[in-house]
Amino acid sequence: MLHLKGRELAWRESVRMYALPAAGRPLPKGQFYLVSKGKKTMDQSNTTVISSKMLGFMEKSSWIRKMFEEGARLKAKHGTDKVCDFSLGNPDLPPPDAFQKALETAASDKSPGVHAYMPNAGIPMTRKKVAGFVGREHQVPVSEQEIIMTCGAAGGLNIIFKAILDPGEEVIVPRPYFVEYGFYVDNHGGRLVPVGSNHDFSLNLKEIEGAINHSTKAVLINSPNNPSGKIYSDEEIRALSDLLTRTSKRLGHPVFLVSDEPYRRLVFDDLAVPPILRHYPDSLVTTSFSKDLSIPGERIGYVAVHPDASSRDTLIGALTLANRILGYVNAPALMQRVISMALDACVDTGKYQKRRDRFADILQDAGYDFIMPQGAFYFFPRTPIPDDTEFVRLLQEELILAVPGSGFGMPGHFRLAFCVDDEVIERSREGFKRAFDMAKASQGPVIG
Ligand SMILES: Cc1ncc(COP(=O)(O)O)c(C=O)c1O
């Protein structure tokens, strides 16, 4: 087995499925690894080709690939329409009309320079409009200088970590968390430090405080949360800000609050996500239009820097340079022009809410224990048996695809993405029941 030295990899949980070779297809010749306990773990010829770190990541995540291969096998055997696939957070609703209109307007613009290189932080006109939008959303006046257009929220997080992390510095994140955070922080020499949350997925400030030390550079939050659907309340954000203010003073350096918000506008029951910038000056917000406009393939988002952030000018300079030298150069020009015309547009969240309600009914009916998601498009129920990977296998027997909670730093749970047709959700009803009953039966009678 390949062992990574120095520290344990906290993210045994994976890379994103669709970043991996398409399930069911053979790997390109000469490429990597396969893992199983007690067997040879990788093609020796690759040990000199692929970095040991990447081999380690791939090895740690290979079980997820296997799971997805199993999903592909089920689809091939039973037909795609027979399998209920809740494994991917890939929005299925069509982008709003306002986006389509803006796209057509932008595409027909033949002015000189519309496809040219630009300032690395983005098109000034777009940044100005985004700044106005962020200012309204976060209740703090933000100027165009404080906006950096990025290749999605993933691009935003990577420029943030590139800009602020020295080797070995730590980023605290509450569990459960989006698996790629571990990779992003590692990309820039940092260390992701997951901490516990409360039973209802709210922030556990004691856990966060307990993890803070001199190497702590940031706390990373994601609300509405992938995978739990939790929205952190105004009180929670205020308390976290107070903690970080005290901590920064004590440590003698700012501890940044990084807020990853690609689901900010996908909220239910008239809830709202509290403004982050209003609460804490050393905050950085990153988001994208991937989910609220249903355009994840277009790779467009931004970072907003608090106007009073420590070393604001240097920070903005570092983020802008990071955007360039990480190889993004700048966010896609066409999309920058499009979103500047569609900032207020959003997919029909009512449709997601209806699906959530239907799904909640199915899960409740079958006996699952779950917290109702307040936003995003995921459920994160408890598994009826402790082994979440085993339970996901049981679901596969019912032709239901889900992701084990271990993939989000929280075993004993599983994630269901409801960005799928209502019909698929309804069709899963009996399968969820049978899997639950089978799992309970496998535990045997309760004695005493
Ligand atoms: C919590 C979270 N952060 C960041 C991202 C990356 O978003 P984008 O595709 O806009 O880069 C995702 C995508 O699923 C996500 O769920």
The ligand as an SDF file (V2000), in Angstrom:
LIG
                    3D

 16 16  0  0  0  0  0  0  0  0999 V2000
  -20.0320   23.5120   -1.4630 C   0  0  0  0  0  0  0  0  0  0  0  0
  -19.4860   23.6760   -2.8300 C   0  0  0  0  0  0  0  0  0  0  0  0
  -18.4840   24.5450   -3.0100 N   0  0  0  0  0  0  0  0  0  0  0  0
  -17.9500   24.7390   -4.2250 C   0  0  0  0  0  0  0  0  0  0  0  0
  -18.4080   24.0430   -5.3280 C   0  0  0  0  0  0  0  0  0  0  0  0
  -17.7990   24.3120   -6.6450 C   0  0  0  0  0  0  0  0  0  0  0  0
  -18.6650   25.1350   -7.3650 O   0  0  0  0  0  0  0  0  0  0  0  0
  -18.3520   25.5910   -8.8430 P   0  0  0  0  0  0  0  0  0  0  0  0
  -18.7310   24.4600   -9.7270 O   0  0  0  0  0  0  0  0  0  0  0  0
  -19.1700   26.7850   -9.0510 O   0  0  0  0  0  0  0  0  0  0  0  0
  -16.9050   25.8780   -8.9180 O   0  0  0  0  0  0  0  0  0  0  0  0
  -19.4490   23.1190   -5.1810 C   0  0  0  0  0  0  0  0  0  0  0  0
  -19.9380   22.3440   -6.3160 C   0  0  0  0  0  0  0  0  0  0  0  0
  -20.6750   21.3970   -6.2190 O   0  0  0  0  0  0  0  0  0  0  0  0
  -20.0080   22.9280   -3.9010 C   0  0  0  0  0  0  0  0  0  0  0  0
  -21.0010   22.0650   -3.6830 O   0  0  0  0  0  0  0  0  0  0  0  0
  1  2  1  0
  2  3  1  0
  2 15  2  0
  3  4  2  0
  4  5  1  0
  5  6  1  0
  5 12  2  0
  6  7  1  0
  7  8  1  0
  8  9  2  0
  8 10  1  0
  8 11  1  0
 12 13  1  0
 12 15  1  0
 13 14  2  0
 15 16  1  0
M  END
$$$$
